Amino acid sequence: MSGFFKSSIGRKVAMALSAFFLMFFLIIHLAVNITSLFSENLFNELSHFMGTNPLVQFALQPVLLFGVIFHFVMGFILELKNKKANGVSYARNNGAANSTWISRNMIYSGLVILAFLVLHFADFWVHEINVKYVNVQPEDPTRYYHELVEKFVPIWRVVAYVVSFVLLGLHLAHGFTSAFQSMGSTAGRKKALQNIGKAYSIIIPLGFIIIAIFHHLNH
């Protein structure tokens, strides 16, 4: 297994697999959060289930945290390894995608997204840990909607979310197809995958941006 991660192909495959996992998580995360736009009760029910279900809390959540950390660490390793090898970043070695600005600067958009994740985890995950395990409070299954809305009252947080999700969209626009290329799955369907990737990289970030702006304007 260690030999797998030491090879260039192994590292790219591992990076692609972690990307697939995180892209699937984004779909689930958006599906839950988008309900806050039209049903306070449904959002509270889904959030309560996700926040109290043992499988989610003690199995899926640690896997998600590992996936996030692994993806970013592997991305930095790939960047450093390729720069050390020939002075050309990993993102610049991805065929037709090389001409785009974002493909040449995946490391920088990744850093901004990482900074956003720190803010996001502080806003929600750390808060949950505090409520459940530090300053233990009785579980209120109706609290989730109001806690979400309160986070988007300050305009600076909304701006931070919007900018971060725009960069996430650019990151995904390149990363979606790149992940399939790393897995050798683009033969004969590269154009279709690029179109799906473009749609995904617009719809997912736009959904989260709409949520942030909606709750800021309607708090």
C-alpha angles and dihedrals in degrees: 000000000000089000089055092058092044093060121082092232092048093052092049092049091049089049091050094049092051089048091053090050093050093045090054090049091053090057092052092043092051092045090057097042096045089065088070088073094065110014126038091183095051092047090050092049094050093043092048090051093048091044098050106029108110093215091055095041102043104026113023098034095056089047089052093050090049090048093052094048093043093050094052095042091049090048092054091046091052091049093050094043093052094045090050092048101049111344092256120113124236091246090059092057098067106101119236091006090070094089096065124091094228093053089057093047106039090127092060097046086047091055092051091048089049090053089050091051089055088055092044093050090047090050098049118002097045089045090054092049089051094049095046106035112013111036091016113210131181110268113258109192091198097056100084100077094050092046089053093049093048091056091060098050095091110076092215091062092049090050091048091051094047094049091045093050092048088055090044088055091053090046091051093045089066100027096054095062092034091059091055090046090054089053091048092241102126100082109129094352106062093117092050091049090049090053092048089047092051092050092047093047090053102039099046099048092039090054092055092044091053090051093052095046094042094055093043091054095043104040 
